[in-house]
Amino acid sequence: MPADRTINWPSVTTILSAAILIGTELMGAAWASGWAIAGWFQLGSTVETILQVVFGLAALFAIFVFVRAAFRVEPAFKR
């Protein structure tokens, strides 16, 4: 990192705070979706866990995409 760039802490804090909020909601929805689908179709606890893991991985990917896009839009460094 060049010496003339400093971290823009308000922007970084905003992005990370939004990522925590959105990530918590997505992970909760992933867990609840796996539970609901497995319960609705009476698939058993093993399939429920598999669905929760699959939906959780999709949620983690969505969080990653959000953070990457947010850092492109929001200036993370001051010049």
Backbone as XML, in Angstrom:
<?xml version="1.0"?>
<chain id="A" units="angstrom">
  <residue number="1" name="MET">
    <atom name="N" x="0.848" y="-1.176" z="0.000"/>
    <atom name="CA" x="0.000" y="0.000" z="0.000"/>
    <atom name="C" x="0.891" y="1.236" z="0.000"/>
  </residue>
  <residue number="2" name="PRO">
    <atom name="N" x="0.693" y="2.144" z="-0.947"/>
    <atom name="CA" x="1.506" y="3.350" z="-0.993"/>
    <atom name="C" x="1.307" y="4.200" z="0.256"/>
  </residue>
  <residue number="3" name="ALA">
    <atom name="N" x="2.323" y="5.004" z="0.560"/>
    <atom name="CA" x="2.303" y="5.804" z="1.782"/>
    <atom name="C" x="1.293" y="6.946" z="1.705"/>
  </residue>
  <residue number="4" name="ASP">
    <atom name="N" x="0.878" y="7.365" z="0.505"/>
    <atom name="CA" x="-0.034" y="8.501" z="0.390"/>
    <atom name="C" x="-1.498" y="8.123" z="0.562"/>
  </residue>
  <residue number="5" name="ARG">
    <atom name="N" x="-1.795" y="6.861" z="0.786"/>
    <atom name="CA" x="-3.185" y="6.418" z="0.983"/>
    <atom name="C" x="-3.402" y="6.041" z="2.442"/>
  </residue>
  <residue number="6" name="THR">
    <atom name="N" x="-4.502" y="6.512" z="2.996"/>
    <atom name="CA" x="-4.872" y="6.137" z="4.360"/>
    <atom name="C" x="-6.258" y="5.518" z="4.333"/>
  </residue>
  <residue number="7" name="ILE">
    <atom name="N" x="-6.553" y="4.718" z="5.322"/>
    <atom name="CA" x="-7.848" y="4.040" z="5.386"/>
    <atom name="C" x="-8.935" y="5.029" z="5.774"/>
  </residue>
  <residue number="8" name="ASN">
    <atom name="N" x="-10.026" y="4.993" z="5.061"/>
    <atom name="CA" x="-11.198" y="5.824" z="5.345"/>
    <atom name="C" x="-12.091" y="5.056" z="6.323"/>
  </residue>
  <residue number="9" name="TRP">
    <atom name="N" x="-11.810" y="5.197" z="7.616"/>
    <atom name="CA" x="-12.465" y="4.374" z="8.633"/>
    <atom name="C" x="-13.977" y="4.506" z="8.672"/>
  </residue>
  <residue number="10" name="PRO">
    <atom name="N" x="-14.569" y="5.681" z="8.478"/>
    <atom name="CA" x="-16.041" y="5.728" z="8.472"/>
    <atom name="C" x="-16.667" y="4.864" z="7.374"/>
  </residue>
  <residue number="11" name="SER">
    <atom name="N" x="-16.067" y="4.847" z="6.202"/>
    <atom name="CA" x="-16.585" y="4.018" z="5.111"/>
    <atom name="C" x="-16.411" y="2.537" z="5.408"/>
  </residue>
  <residue number="12" name="VAL">
    <atom name="N" x="-15.250" y="2.169" z="5.912"/>
    <atom name="CA" x="-14.985" y="0.764" z="6.221"/>
    <atom name="C" x="-15.931" y="0.284" z="7.328"/>
  </residue>
  <residue number="13" name="THR">
    <atom name="N" x="-16.123" y="1.116" z="8.338"/>
    <atom name="CA" x="-17.026" y="0.762" z="9.433"/>
    <atom name="C" x="-18.463" y="0.609" z="8.942"/>
  </residue>
  <residue number="14" name="THR">
    <atom name="N" x="-18.881" y="1.492" z="8.056"/>
    <atom name="CA" x="-20.232" y="1.411" z="7.502"/>
    <atom name="C" x="-20.432" y="0.126" z="6.709"/>
  </residue>
  <residue number="15" name="ILE">
    <atom name="N" x="-19.468" y="-0.207" z="5.879"/>
    <atom name="CA" x="-19.569" y="-1.413" z="5.057"/>
    <atom name="C" x="-19.591" y="-2.661" z="5.936"/>
  </residue>
  <residue number="16" name="LEU">
    <atom name="N" x="-18.700" y="-2.721" z="6.916"/>
    <atom name="CA" x="-18.657" y="-3.901" z="7.782"/>
    <atom name="C" x="-19.907" y="-4.018" z="8.646"/>
  </residue>
  <residue number="17" name="SER">
    <atom name="N" x="-20.432" y="-2.893" z="9.105"/>
    <atom name="CA" x="-21.673" y="-2.928" z="9.890"/>
    <atom name="C" x="-22.844" y="-3.425" z="9.047"/>
  </residue>
  <residue number="18" name="ALA">
    <atom name="N" x="-22.935" y="-2.937" z="7.819"/>
    <atom name="CA" x="-23.993" y="-3.404" z="6.926"/>
    <atom name="C" x="-23.819" y="-4.880" z="6.596"/>
  </residue>
  <residue number="19" name="ALA">
    <atom name="N" x="-22.574" y="-5.312" z="6.424"/>
    <atom name="CA" x="-22.322" y="-6.719" z="6.131"/>
    <atom name="C" x="-22.734" y="-7.610" z="7.299"/>
  </residue>
  <residue number="20" name="ILE">
    <atom name="N" x="-22.487" y="-7.163" z="8.526"/>
    <atom name="CA" x="-22.903" y="-7.940" z="9.692"/>
    <atom name="C" x="-24.421" y="-8.023" z="9.760"/>
  </residue>
  <residue number="21" name="LEU">
    <atom name="N" x="-25.098" y="-6.911" z="9.542"/>
    <atom name="CA" x="-26.566" y="-6.896" z="9.579"/>
    <atom name="C" x="-27.155" y="-7.790" z="8.490"/>
  </residue>
  <residue number="22" name="ILE">
    <atom name="N" x="-26.711" y="-7.601" z="7.269"/>
    <atom name="CA" x="-27.228" y="-8.383" z="6.148"/>
    <atom name="C" x="-26.842" y="-9.850" z="6.289"/>
  </residue>
  <residue number="23" name="GLY">
    <atom name="N" x="-25.619" y="-10.104" z="6.742"/>
    <atom name="CA" x="-25.161" y="-11.476" z="6.921"/>
    <atom name="C" x="-25.964" y="-12.227" z="7.969"/>
  </residue>
  <residue number="24" name="THR">
    <atom name="N" x="-26.294" y="-11.549" z="9.064"/>
    <atom name="CA" x="-27.101" y="-12.176" z="10.101"/>
    <atom name="C" x="-28.484" y="-12.537" z="9.567"/>
  </residue>
  <residue number="25" name="GLU">
    <atom name="N" x="-29.076" y="-11.640" z="8.814"/>
    <atom name="CA" x="-30.392" y="-11.914" z="8.240"/>
    <atom name="C" x="-30.331" y="-13.063" z="7.232"/>
  </residue>
  <residue number="26" name="LEU">
    <atom name="N" x="-29.314" y="-13.064" z="6.395"/>
    <atom name="CA" x="-29.194" y="-14.128" z="5.391"/>
    <atom name="C" x="-28.937" y="-15.489" z="6.037"/>
  </residue>
  <residue number="27" name="MET">
    <atom name="N" x="-28.079" y="-15.531" z="7.041"/>
    <atom name="CA" x="-27.804" y="-16.810" z="7.698"/>
    <atom name="C" x="-29.028" y="-17.311" z="8.455"/>
  </residue>
  <residue number="28" name="GLY">
    <atom name="N" x="-29.772" y="-16.407" z="9.068"/>
    <atom name="CA" x="-31.016" y="-16.797" z="9.736"/>
    <atom name="C" x="-32.036" y="-17.325" z="8.753"/>
  </residue>
  <residue number="29" name="ALA">
    <atom name="N" x="-32.142" y="-16.670" z="7.611"/>
    <atom name="CA" x="-33.070" y="-17.135" z="6.580"/>
    <atom name="C" x="-32.625" y="-18.481" z="6.014"/>
  </residue>
  <residue number="30" name="ALA">
    <atom name="N" x="-31.322" y="-18.688" z="5.878"/>
    <atom name="CA" x="-30.811" y="-19.971" z="5.377"/>
    <atom name="C" x="-31.147" y="-21.097" z="6.344"/>
  </residue>
  <residue number="31" name="TRP">
    <atom name="N" x="-30.918" y="-20.855" z="7.626"/>
    <atom name="CA" x="-31.216" y="-21.874" z="8.635"/>
    <atom name="C" x="-32.721" y="-22.172" z="8.660"/>
  </residue>
  <residue number="32" name="ALA">
    <atom name="N" x="-33.535" y="-21.116" z="8.663"/>
    <atom name="CA" x="-34.983" y="-21.301" z="8.727"/>
    <atom name="C" x="-35.520" y="-21.976" z="7.466"/>
  </residue>
  <residue number="33" name="SER">
    <atom name="N" x="-34.940" y="-21.668" z="6.321"/>
    <atom name="CA" x="-35.398" y="-22.287" z="5.074"/>
    <atom name="C" x="-35.107" y="-23.774" z="5.054"/>
  </residue>
  <residue number="34" name="GLY">
    <atom name="N" x="-33.913" y="-24.147" z="5.477"/>
    <atom name="CA" x="-33.589" y="-25.570" z="5.545"/>
    <atom name="C" x="-34.497" y="-26.315" z="6.503"/>
  </residue>
  <residue number="35" name="TRP">
    <atom name="N" x="-34.767" y="-25.719" z="7.646"/>
    <atom name="CA" x="-35.655" y="-26.320" z="8.636"/>
    <atom name="C" x="-37.077" y="-26.448" z="8.083"/>
  </residue>
  <residue number="36" name="ALA">
    <atom name="N" x="-37.577" y="-25.376" z="7.440"/>
    <atom name="CA" x="-38.947" y="-25.368" z="6.938"/>
    <atom name="C" x="-39.141" y="-26.358" z="5.792"/>
  </residue>
  <residue number="37" name="ILE">
    <atom name="N" x="-38.224" y="-26.388" z="4.856"/>
    <atom name="CA" x="-38.358" y="-27.291" z="3.713"/>
    <atom name="C" x="-38.280" y="-28.744" z="4.164"/>
  </residue>
  <residue number="38" name="ALA">
    <atom name="N" x="-37.323" y="-29.037" z="5.034"/>
    <atom name="CA" x="-37.200" y="-30.418" z="5.520"/>
    <atom name="C" x="-38.421" y="-30.826" z="6.345"/>
  </residue>
  <residue number="39" name="GLY">
    <atom name="N" x="-38.946" y="-29.897" z="7.110"/>
    <atom name="CA" x="-40.141" y="-30.205" z="7.894"/>
    <atom name="C" x="-41.373" y="-30.377" z="7.030"/>
  </residue>
  <residue number="40" name="TRP">
    <atom name="N" x="-41.512" y="-29.537" z="6.031"/>
    <atom name="CA" x="-42.692" y="-29.590" z="5.159"/>
    <atom name="C" x="-42.748" y="-30.930" z="4.416"/>
  </residue>
  <residue number="41" name="PHE">
    <atom name="N" x="-41.625" y="-31.340" z="3.875"/>
    <atom name="CA" x="-41.590" y="-32.571" z="3.098"/>
    <atom name="C" x="-41.195" y="-33.799" z="3.928"/>
  </residue>
  <residue number="42" name="GLN">
    <atom name="N" x="-41.059" y="-33.634" z="5.230"/>
    <atom name="CA" x="-40.703" y="-34.715" z="6.158"/>
    <atom name="C" x="-39.462" y="-35.471" z="5.674"/>
  </residue>
  <residue number="43" name="LEU">
    <atom name="N" x="-38.381" y="-34.715" z="5.505"/>
    <atom name="CA" x="-37.159" y="-35.273" z="4.936"/>
    <atom name="C" x="-36.190" y="-35.815" z="5.980"/>
  </residue>
  <residue number="44" name="GLY">
    <atom name="N" x="-36.386" y="-35.495" z="7.236"/>
    <atom name="CA" x="-35.498" y="-35.997" z="8.283"/>
    <atom name="C" x="-34.414" y="-35.000" z="8.654"/>
  </residue>
  <residue number="45" name="SER">
    <atom name="N" x="-33.761" y="-35.287" z="9.764"/>
    <atom name="CA" x="-32.792" y="-34.331" z="10.294"/>
    <atom name="C" x="-31.504" y="-34.263" z="9.471"/>
  </residue>
  <residue number="46" name="THR">
    <atom name="N" x="-31.116" y="-35.356" z="8.845"/>
    <atom name="CA" x="-29.895" y="-35.332" z="8.041"/>
    <atom name="C" x="-30.066" y="-34.438" z="6.819"/>
  </residue>
  <residue number="47" name="VAL">
    <atom name="N" x="-31.181" y="-34.583" z="6.125"/>
    <atom name="CA" x="-31.443" y="-33.737" z="4.953"/>
    <atom name="C" x="-31.644" y="-32.289" z="5.387"/>
  </residue>
  <residue number="48" name="GLU">
    <atom name="N" x="-32.251" y="-32.094" z="6.552"/>
    <atom name="CA" x="-32.421" y="-30.739" z="7.088"/>
    <atom name="C" x="-31.063" y="-30.062" z="7.266"/>
  </residue>
  <residue number="49" name="THR">
    <atom name="N" x="-30.127" y="-30.779" z="7.840"/>
    <atom name="CA" x="-28.786" y="-30.234" z="8.054"/>
    <atom name="C" x="-28.089" y="-29.957" z="6.727"/>
  </residue>
  <residue number="50" name="ILE">
    <atom name="N" x="-28.251" y="-30.863" z="5.778"/>
    <atom name="CA" x="-27.643" y="-30.657" z="4.455"/>
    <atom name="C" x="-28.222" y="-29.415" z="3.787"/>
  </residue>
  <residue number="51" name="LEU">
    <atom name="N" x="-29.547" y="-29.256" z="3.852"/>
    <atom name="CA" x="-30.179" y="-28.068" z="3.272"/>
    <atom name="C" x="-29.703" y="-26.792" z="3.958"/>
  </residue>
  <residue number="52" name="GLN">
    <atom name="N" x="-29.569" y="-26.830" z="5.269"/>
    <atom name="CA" x="-29.100" y="-25.659" z="5.992"/>
    <atom name="C" x="-27.665" y="-25.301" z="5.602"/>
  </residue>
  <residue number="53" name="VAL">
    <atom name="N" x="-26.831" y="-26.306" z="5.403"/>
    <atom name="CA" x="-25.449" y="-26.050" z="4.988"/>
    <atom name="C" x="-25.412" y="-25.474" z="3.574"/>
  </residue>
  <residue number="54" name="VAL">
    <atom name="N" x="-26.193" y="-26.040" z="2.672"/>
    <atom name="CA" x="-26.222" y="-25.545" z="1.286"/>
    <atom name="C" x="-26.727" y="-24.106" z="1.244"/>
  </residue>
  <residue number="55" name="PHE">
    <atom name="N" x="-27.831" y="-23.839" z="1.948"/>
    <atom name="CA" x="-28.361" y="-22.475" z="1.977"/>
    <atom name="C" x="-27.403" y="-21.530" z="2.700"/>
  </residue>
  <residue number="56" name="GLY">
    <atom name="N" x="-26.715" y="-22.026" z="3.724"/>
    <atom name="CA" x="-25.729" y="-21.211" z="4.431"/>
    <atom name="C" x="-24.557" y="-20.837" z="3.539"/>
  </residue>
  <residue number="57" name="LEU">
    <atom name="N" x="-24.097" y="-21.768" z="2.719"/>
    <atom name="CA" x="-23.019" y="-21.462" z="1.780"/>
    <atom name="C" x="-23.465" y="-20.433" z="0.744"/>
  </residue>
  <residue number="58" name="ALA">
    <atom name="N" x="-24.705" y="-20.557" z="0.296"/>
    <atom name="CA" x="-25.246" y="-19.555" z="-0.635"/>
    <atom name="C" x="-25.313" y="-18.184" z="0.041"/>
  </residue>
  <residue number="59" name="ALA">
    <atom name="N" x="-25.680" y="-18.153" z="1.315"/>
    <atom name="CA" x="-25.725" y="-16.900" z="2.062"/>
    <atom name="C" x="-24.332" y="-16.303" z="2.211"/>
  </residue>
  <residue number="60" name="LEU">
    <atom name="N" x="-23.331" y="-17.127" z="2.502"/>
    <atom name="CA" x="-21.959" y="-16.637" z="2.608"/>
    <atom name="C" x="-21.467" y="-16.054" z="1.285"/>
  </residue>
  <residue number="61" name="PHE">
    <atom name="N" x="-21.832" y="-16.697" z="0.195"/>
    <atom name="CA" x="-21.464" y="-16.170" z="-1.120"/>
    <atom name="C" x="-22.136" y="-14.821" z="-1.369"/>
  </residue>
  <residue number="62" name="ALA">
    <atom name="N" x="-23.399" y="-14.696" z="-0.993"/>
    <atom name="CA" x="-24.113" y="-13.426" z="-1.161"/>
    <atom name="C" x="-23.486" y="-12.321" z="-0.306"/>
  </residue>
  <residue number="63" name="ILE">
    <atom name="N" x="-23.046" y="-12.660" z="0.892"/>
    <atom name="CA" x="-22.376" y="-11.682" z="1.748"/>
    <atom name="C" x="-21.067" y="-11.241" z="1.098"/>
  </residue>
  <residue number="64" name="PHE">
    <atom name="N" x="-20.318" y="-12.200" z="0.570"/>
    <atom name="CA" x="-19.064" y="-11.880" z="-0.110"/>
    <atom name="C" x="-19.304" y="-10.944" z="-1.291"/>
  </residue>
  <residue number="65" name="VAL">
    <atom name="N" x="-20.315" y="-11.232" z="-2.097"/>
    <atom name="CA" x="-20.629" y="-10.394" z="-3.256"/>
    <atom name="C" x="-21.030" y="-8.994" z="-2.801"/>
  </residue>
  <residue number="66" name="PHE">
    <atom name="N" x="-21.820" y="-8.907" z="-1.731"/>
    <atom name="CA" x="-22.233" y="-7.605" z="-1.219"/>
    <atom name="C" x="-21.034" y="-6.786" z="-0.760"/>
  </residue>
  <residue number="67" name="VAL">
    <atom name="N" x="-20.150" y="-7.396" z="0.015"/>
    <atom name="CA" x="-18.997" y="-6.660" z="0.542"/>
    <atom name="C" x="-18.090" y="-6.213" z="-0.595"/>
  </residue>
  <residue number="68" name="ARG">
    <atom name="N" x="-17.870" y="-7.080" z="-1.565"/>
    <atom name="CA" x="-17.020" y="-6.723" z="-2.703"/>
    <atom name="C" x="-17.620" y="-5.550" z="-3.487"/>
  </residue>
  <residue number="69" name="ALA">
    <atom name="N" x="-18.923" y="-5.577" z="-3.718"/>
    <atom name="CA" x="-19.580" y="-4.479" z="-4.431"/>
    <atom name="C" x="-19.577" y="-3.198" z="-3.601"/>
  </residue>
  <residue number="70" name="ALA">
    <atom name="N" x="-19.762" y="-3.329" z="-2.295"/>
    <atom name="CA" x="-19.777" y="-2.143" z="-1.436"/>
    <atom name="C" x="-18.418" y="-1.458" z="-1.413"/>
  </residue>
  <residue number="71" name="PHE">
    <atom name="N" x="-17.335" y="-2.232" z="-1.397"/>
    <atom name="CA" x="-16.008" y="-1.626" z="-1.413"/>
    <atom name="C" x="-15.687" y="-1.001" z="-2.766"/>
  </residue>
  <residue number="72" name="ARG">
    <atom name="N" x="-16.334" y="-1.435" z="-3.820"/>
    <atom name="CA" x="-16.140" y="-0.788" z="-5.129"/>
    <atom name="C" x="-16.823" y="0.570" z="-5.168"/>
  </residue>
  <residue number="73" name="VAL">
    <atom name="N" x="-17.967" y="0.694" z="-4.501"/>
    <atom name="CA" x="-18.749" y="1.927" z="-4.537"/>
    <atom name="C" x="-18.268" y="2.923" z="-3.479"/>
  </residue>
  <residue number="74" name="GLU">
    <atom name="N" x="-18.058" y="2.425" z="-2.281"/>
    <atom name="CA" x="-17.679" y="3.276" z="-1.144"/>
    <atom name="C" x="-16.152" y="3.426" z="-1.108"/>
  </residue>
  <residue number="75" name="PRO">
    <atom name="N" x="-15.655" y="4.639" z="-0.987"/>
    <atom name="CA" x="-14.181" y="4.824" z="-0.967"/>
    <atom name="C" x="-13.580" y="4.307" z="0.343"/>
  </residue>
  <residue number="76" name="ALA">
    <atom name="N" x="-12.790" y="3.268" z="0.261"/>
    <atom name="CA" x="-12.175" y="2.686" z="1.449"/>
    <atom name="C" x="-10.847" y="3.359" z="1.792"/>
  </residue>
  <residue number="77" name="PHE">
    <atom name="N" x="-10.284" y="4.103" z="0.845"/>
    <atom name="CA" x="-9.002" y="4.765" z="1.080"/>
    <atom name="C" x="-9.121" y="6.234" z="0.732"/>
  </residue>
  <residue number="78" name="LYS">
    <atom name="N" x="-8.434" y="7.064" z="1.529"/>
    <atom name="CA" x="-8.334" y="8.500" z="1.241"/>
    <atom name="C" x="-7.008" y="8.737" z="0.530"/>
  </residue>
  <residue number="79" name="ARG">
    <atom name="N" x="-7.008" y="9.682" z="-0.360"/>
    <atom name="CA" x="-5.757" y="10.046" z="-1.045"/>
    <atom name="C" x="-5.246" y="11.361" z="-0.504"/>
  </residue>
</chain>
